[in-house]
């Protein structure tokens, strides 16, 4: 990719940075164990770097002809620069490389920036998972299931 960006497989040495950003970015963050388990399970875990420094990360599961985005996050200081879209495009190419023909994700209905990003990159809503996400005060929030052909 141009602009000094690179995509490298996530490793255990990336986890402190990933977990720190996860906690800063999300009200209900993944734990270090969630990321470590994803690495151990062989999920597609990526870190996007600008030069030597990390700026974003993603976890994707591929099974047969499907890819499923489990987590994508851009460091707060790097947001609104097209990094999320560039990381998505990279994930699409990786998913196609391993034989996926469709790509799925879940997103909170209240996450307007993420919904806009996904729609710009060709995703369409195909369903809803009731009470999928934890929410404040012990409540639950639905997830919009989105799909895109590759």
C-alpha positions, 0 to 999 in steps of 0.5 A: 500500500502507498503512503508508508502503510504496511500490514503485518500479522499480529503477534503476542508482542503487539498485544499490549498496544492492541489491548491499550487501544481497545480499552481506549476505544470501546466501552466494552473492550475485548480482553487480552485473553480474547486477542490471545485466544484469537491468535492461538485459534489461527484467526487472521489477526492483523496490525496496520502500521504507518512506518514502524508504528501501529495505527490499526488492527483487525481480527477476521475469521475465515471458514470455507467461503465466508469471512467474518470480521470480529474486530476492527479498530483504528487508534483514536489519534489516527481516525478520520484519515481513511485508515479504517477503509484501507484496512477493510480493503486489505482484509477483503483481499486476504479473504479472497486470497483464501477463497472467501466469496462473502464477508460478514460483520456485526455492528451496533445500530448506534455506531453511525461512523462504523455503519457509514464506513461499512456502507461506503465499502459495499456492505448491506444490512441482512439481519439483526441479532437481538440483544447481541452487545452489552450496553450501559447499566446492564442493558443489551443492544442489538447488532445489525448483521451486514454482508458484502460479496467479494 
